[in-house]
Protein backbone atom coordinates (compact mmCIF):
# COMPACT_ATOMS: atom_id res chain seq x y z
CA UNK A 1 0.00 0.00 0.00
CA UNK A 2 1.32 3.47 -0.91
CA UNK A 3 2.06 6.01 1.81
CA UNK A 4 -0.10 9.11 2.09
CA UNK A 5 1.54 12.01 0.20
CA UNK A 6 3.17 14.54 2.52
CA UNK A 7 0.95 17.31 1.13
CA UNK A 8 -2.11 15.50 2.44
CA UNK A 9 -0.69 14.89 5.89
CA UNK A 10 -2.14 18.20 7.15
CA UNK A 11 -5.68 17.50 5.92
CA UNK A 12 -6.90 16.45 9.38
CA UNK A 13 -5.51 19.70 10.77
CA UNK A 14 -7.39 21.79 8.22
CA UNK A 15 -10.70 20.36 9.32
CA UNK A 16 -10.30 21.86 12.77
CA UNK A 17 -7.96 24.76 12.02
CA UNK A 18 -9.26 28.12 13.19
CA UNK A 19 -6.42 30.18 11.77
CA UNK A 20 -4.13 30.15 8.76
CA UNK A 21 -0.70 28.78 9.65
CA UNK A 22 2.54 28.66 7.68
CA UNK A 23 2.15 24.88 7.46
CA UNK A 24 -1.28 25.20 5.84
CA UNK A 25 -0.02 27.81 3.37
CA UNK A 26 2.98 25.65 2.48
CA UNK A 27 0.73 22.62 1.96
CA UNK A 28 -1.99 24.24 -0.16
CA UNK A 29 -0.88 27.55 -1.72
CA UNK A 30 1.42 27.64 -4.76
CA UNK A 31 1.61 31.45 -4.91
CA UNK A 32 -0.26 34.65 -4.14
CA UNK A 33 -0.46 37.33 -6.81
CA UNK A 34 -1.22 40.91 -5.79
CA UNK A 35 -3.12 42.82 -8.45
CA UNK A 36 -4.12 46.46 -8.81
CA UNK A 37 -7.13 47.87 -6.97
CA UNK A 38 -6.81 45.65 -3.87
CA UNK A 39 -7.28 42.35 -5.71
CA UNK A 40 -5.54 39.12 -4.73
CA UNK A 41 -5.26 35.92 -6.76
CA UNK A 42 -4.41 32.67 -4.98
CA UNK A 43 -2.90 29.86 -7.05
CA UNK A 44 -3.56 26.54 -5.28
CA UNK A 45 -1.30 23.46 -5.41
CA UNK A 46 -4.29 21.38 -6.44
CA UNK A 47 -7.21 21.61 -8.86
FIDREN-478893 format. One record per residue: residue number from 0; residue in three letters; x, y, z of N, C-alpha, C, O in turn. Coordinates in steps of 0.1 Angstrom, whole numbers. Atoms other than C-alpha are relative to their C-alpha. Last residue first. Layout:
N
@pos->NUM&code->ala&n_u->X&n_v->Y&n_w->Z&ca_u->X&ca_v->Y&ca_w->Z&c_u->X&c_v->Y&c_w->Z&o_u->X&o_v->Y&o_w->Z .
...
//
This chain:
47
@pos->46&code->unk&n_u->11&n_v->-5&n_w->9&ca_u->-72&ca_v->216&ca_w->-89&c_u->-13&c_v->-1&c_w->7&o_u->-24&o_v->3&o_w->2 .
@pos->45&code->unk&n_u->9&n_v->10&n_w->4&ca_u->-43&ca_v->214&ca_w->-64&c_u->-11&c_v->6&c_w->-9&o_u->-12&o_v->18&o_w->-10 .
@pos->44&code->unk&n_u->-8&n_v->11&n_w->4&ca_u->-13&ca_v->235&ca_w->-54&c_u->-8&c_v->-12&c_w->-5&o_u->-3&o_v->-22&o_w->-9 .
@pos->43&code->unk&n_u->0&n_v->12&n_w->-9&ca_u->-36&ca_v->265&ca_w->-53&c_u->10&c_v->-10&c_w->-5&o_u->12&o_v->-10&o_w->-17 .
@pos->42&code->unk&n_u->-2&n_v->11&n_w->8&ca_u->-29&ca_v->299&ca_w->-70&c_u->2&c_v->-12&c_w->9&o_u->12&o_v->-13&o_w->16 .
@pos->41&code->unk&n_u->-7&n_v->11&n_w->-6&ca_u->-44&ca_v->327&ca_w->-50&c_u->1&c_v->-12&c_w->-10&o_u->-9&o_v->-16&o_w->-15 .
@pos->40&code->unk&n_u->3&n_v->13&n_w->7&ca_u->-53&ca_v->359&ca_w->-68&c_u->9&c_v->-10&c_w->8&o_u->21&o_v->-8&o_w->10 .
@pos->39&code->unk&n_u->-10&n_v->11&n_w->-3&ca_u->-55&ca_v->391&ca_w->-47&c_u->-5&c_v->-12&c_w->-8&o_u->-16&o_v->-16&o_w->-7 .
@pos->38&code->unk&n_u->4&n_v->14&n_w->4&ca_u->-73&ca_v->423&ca_w->-57&c_u->12&c_v->-9&c_w->3&o_u->23&o_v->-6&o_w->2 .
@pos->37&code->unk&n_u->2&n_v->9&n_w->-11&ca_u->-68&ca_v->456&ca_w->-39&c_u->-5&c_v->-13&c_w->-3&o_u->-14&o_v->-19&o_w->4 .
@pos->36&code->unk&n_u->13&n_v->-3&n_w->-6&ca_u->-71&ca_v->479&ca_w->-70&c_u->-4&c_v->-11&c_w->11&o_u->-15&o_v->-16&o_w->11 .
@pos->35&code->unk&n_u->4&n_v->-14&n_w->-3&ca_u->-41&ca_v->465&ca_w->-88&c_u->-14&c_v->0&c_w->6&o_u->-22&o_v->-10&o_w->5 .
@pos->34&code->unk&n_u->4&n_v->-7&n_w->13&ca_u->-31&ca_v->428&ca_w->-85&c_u->-5&c_v->14&c_w->4&o_u->-7&o_v->17&o_w->16 .
@pos->33&code->unk&n_u->6&n_v->-12&n_w->-3&ca_u->-12&ca_v->409&ca_w->-58&c_u->-3&c_v->8&c_w->-13&o_u->6&o_v->10&o_w->-21 .
@pos->32&code->unk&n_u->-3&n_v->-11&n_w->9&ca_u->-5&ca_v->373&ca_w->-68&c_u->-8&c_v->13&c_w->4&o_u->-20&o_v->12&o_w->5 .
@pos->31&code->unk&n_u->10&n_v->-10&n_w->-2&ca_u->-3&ca_v->346&ca_w->-41&c_u->5&c_v->12&c_w->-9&o_u->16&o_v->17&o_w->-9 .
@pos->30&code->unk&n_u->-5&n_v->-13&n_w->0&ca_u->16&ca_v->314&ca_w->-49&c_u->-12&c_v->10&c_w->2&o_u->-23&o_v->6&o_w->-1 .
@pos->29&code->unk&n_u->-11&n_v->0&n_w->9&ca_u->14&ca_v->276&ca_w->-48&c_u->6&c_v->14&c_w->1&o_u->18&o_v->16&o_w->2 .
@pos->28&code->unk&n_u->-1&n_v->-11&n_w->8&ca_u->-9&ca_v->275&ca_w->-17&c_u->13&c_v->0&c_w->-8&o_u->24&o_v->-1&o_w->-3 .
@pos->27&code->unk&n_u->11&n_v->-2&n_w->10&ca_u->-20&ca_v->242&ca_w->-2&c_u->2&c_v->12&c_w->-10&o_u->-5&o_v->12&o_w->-20 .
@pos->26&code->unk&n_u->7&n_v->12&n_w->5&ca_u->7&ca_v->226&ca_w->20&c_u->-9&c_v->3&c_w->-12&o_u->-10&o_v->-6&o_w->-21 .
@pos->25&code->unk&n_u->-10&n_v->8&n_w->7&ca_u->30&ca_v->256&ca_w->25&c_u->-7&c_v->-12&c_w->-7&o_u->-2&o_v->-16&o_w->-18 .
@pos->24&code->unk&n_u->-4&n_v->-7&n_w->12&ca_u->0&ca_v->278&ca_w->34&c_u->10&c_v->-8&c_w->-8&o_u->8&o_v->-10&o_w->-21 .
@pos->23&code->unk&n_u->12&n_v->1&n_w->10&ca_u->-13&ca_v->252&ca_w->58&c_u->3&c_v->7&c_w->-13&o_u->0&o_v->2&o_w->-23 .
@pos->22&code->unk&n_u->0&n_v->14&n_w->4&ca_u->22&ca_v->249&ca_w->75&c_u->-12&c_v->-2&c_w->-10&o_u->-11&o_v->-9&o_w->-20 .
@pos->21&code->unk&n_u->-10&n_v->1&n_w->10&ca_u->25&ca_v->287&ca_w->77&c_u->0&c_v->-14&c_w->-6&o_u->1&o_v->-16&o_w->-18 .
@pos->20&code->unk&n_u->-14&n_v->1&n_w->-4&ca_u->-7&ca_v->288&ca_w->96&c_u->9&c_v->-1&c_w->-11&o_u->5&o_v->-4&o_w->-23 .
@pos->19&code->unk&n_u->-9&n_v->3&n_w->10&ca_u->-41&ca_v->302&ca_w->88&c_u->14&c_v->-1&c_w->5&o_u->19&o_v->9&o_w->10 .
@pos->18&code->unk&n_u->-8&n_v->-11&n_w->5&ca_u->-64&ca_v->302&ca_w->118&c_u->9&c_v->-6&c_w->-11&o_u->12&o_v->-18&o_w->-11 .
@pos->17&code->unk&n_u->8&n_v->-12&n_w->-1&ca_u->-93&ca_v->281&ca_w->132&c_u->9&c_v->12&c_w->-4&o_u->4&o_v->24&o_w->-3 .
@pos->16&code->unk&n_u->-8&n_v->-12&n_w->-1&ca_u->-80&ca_v->248&ca_w->120&c_u->-9&c_v->12&c_w->1&o_u->-18&o_v->13&o_w->-6 .
@pos->15&code->unk&n_u->2&n_v->-7&n_w->-13&ca_u->-103&ca_v->219&ca_w->128&c_u->8&c_v->13&c_w->1&o_u->7&o_v->19&o_w->12 .
@pos->14&code->unk&n_u->14&n_v->1&n_w->-4&ca_u->-107&ca_v->204&ca_w->93&c_u->-3&c_v->7&c_w->13&o_u->-14&o_v->13&o_w->15 .
@pos->13&code->unk&n_u->8&n_v->-11&n_w->7&ca_u->-74&ca_v->218&ca_w->82&c_u->-15&c_v->-1&c_w->4&o_u->-22&o_v->9&o_w->3 .
@pos->12&code->unk&n_u->-2&n_v->-13&n_w->-7&ca_u->-55&ca_v->197&ca_w->108&c_u->-9&c_v->11&c_w->-6&o_u->-14&o_v->19&o_w->1 .
@pos->11&code->unk&n_u->7&n_v->0&n_w->-13&ca_u->-69&ca_v->165&ca_w->94&c_u->1&c_v->13&c_w->7&o_u->-9&o_v->17&o_w->13 .
@pos->10&code->unk&n_u->15&n_v->-1&n_w->3&ca_u->-57&ca_v->175&ca_w->59&c_u->-8&c_v->-1&c_w->13&o_u->-17&o_v->7&o_w->15 .
@pos->9&code->unk&n_u->6&n_v->-10&n_w->-9&ca_u->-21&ca_v->182&ca_w->72&c_u->-15&c_v->1&c_w->-2&o_u->-22&o_v->10&o_w->4 .
@pos->8&code->unk&n_u->-2&n_v->3&n_w->-14&ca_u->-7&ca_v->149&ca_w->59&c_u->-6&c_v->10&c_w->9&o_u->-9&o_v->7&o_w->21 .
@pos->7&code->unk&n_u->13&n_v->3&n_w->-5&ca_u->-21&ca_v->155&ca_w->24&c_u->1&c_v->-3&c_w->15&o_u->-10&o_v->-5&o_w->22 .
@pos->6&code->unk&n_u->9&n_v->-11&n_w->2&ca_u->9&ca_v->173&ca_w->11&c_u->-13&c_v->-2&c_w->7&o_u->-20&o_v->7&o_w->11 .
@pos->5&code->unk&n_u->-3&n_v->-9&n_w->-10&ca_u->32&ca_v->145&ca_w->25&c_u->-10&c_v->12&c_w->0&o_u->-14&o_v->17&o_w->10 .
@pos->4&code->unk&n_u->-9&n_v->-11&n_w->4&ca_u->15&ca_v->120&ca_w->2&c_u->2&c_v->10&c_w->11&o_u->-8&o_v->13&o_w->18 .
@pos->3&code->unk&n_u->7&n_v->-12&n_w->3&ca_u->-1&ca_v->91&ca_w->21&c_u->10&c_v->11&c_w->-4&o_u->20&o_v->13&o_w->3 .
@pos->2&code->unk&n_u->1&n_v->-9&n_w->-11&ca_u->21&ca_v->60&ca_w->18&c_u->-9&c_v->12&c_w->-4&o_u->-10&o_v->15&o_w->-16 .
@pos->1&code->unk&n_u->-8&n_v->-13&n_w->1&ca_u->13&ca_v->35&ca_w->-9&c_u->-2&c_v->8&c_w->12&o_u->-13&o_v->8&o_w->18 .
@pos->0&code->unk&n_u->8&n_v->-12&n_w->0&ca_u->0&ca_v->0&ca_w->0&c_u->9&c_v->12&c_w->0&o_u->19&o_v->13&o_w->7 .
//
